Amino acid sequence: MSIKETKYRLPEELLANFYSIYSPGVVDSILRTMEVRRKTTLRINTIKASEKNILQEFTENRIKFTKCNWYNEGIVIKEGNERQVSDLNCYSEGEIYLQSLSSMLPALFLELKKGLKVLDMAAAPGSKTTQMAAMLNNEGHILANEVNSIRAERLKYNLSKMGVSCVEVRVGDGRQLGNLYPEEFDRVMLDAPCGGEGIINMRDCSTYNNWRFNTLGKNAKLQRELLKSGRKALKKGGILLYSTCTISAEENEEVIHWFINTYSDMKIKGIYVNLKNCCKGLNSYKGREFHKDLEKTLRVIPSEDMEGFFLCKMVKV
């Protein structure tokens, strides 16, 4: 599929948003990534397996791979697909977890330590929950919240498969967590529901057919309410990590700009990862100026290996 055809098939307002954020050349590179199948990526589950054993099994099964250069547990499959990986014994035994590289980033900035109490506000299917549990070596407590009961069952299945024992699953509205658990958690992960622009794939029309500009405002309202709840559940001195898999500033910088201007006790902390497809958050958008600290946030530009993502690390002072 050509870039011209991709532009024709995507909603005009979505394309306009892309051009309001990125240069025409960057937009073209984003559109190209939407036309191809991203490489299969995965995370080694250190609760159950060692890197040596996993890489040996890949080699024995003639699966070519490269290690992620910014995260020891991240693996990129060079030749092979998700189905081939899911046929491996290490997959069936829960020793690896199929996960996008972008999705691995948020937990790395939470400064996790053994014994901490962590809240995962929108946890299913469990990619970040199981990653955090592994980083804690099952020594701590994670409350994994999921509003959808069916997705919560999938979360429980993945936790069991991955050998996670430090997680308690709660089914309910994340907007109520702050009232139920005031200042109880050392860390809060909010991988917020969003428009999903960073994961659009032209091979799957369901990833873009339902996109509407007016849904951005509805998403942002929910994101603000979840942030309010997460802040209330966070201890003083604790860290809140906000992330989305979308590109729109309406669900990213605008939400965070509102949040830190509304709550003076929340401060943005700088995050950095050495990746060529990452850039700072926006300081302005469509003629509107944002708080100067928004440049400390991180945007992951969609690429062949990574989905589009936004991350913001905040501390409650």
Summary of the structure (lengths in Angstrom):
residues: 317
radius of gyration: 19.2
end to end distance: 49.7
largest distance: 55.8
contacts: 1065
relative contact order: 0.14
helix: 41%
strand: 23%
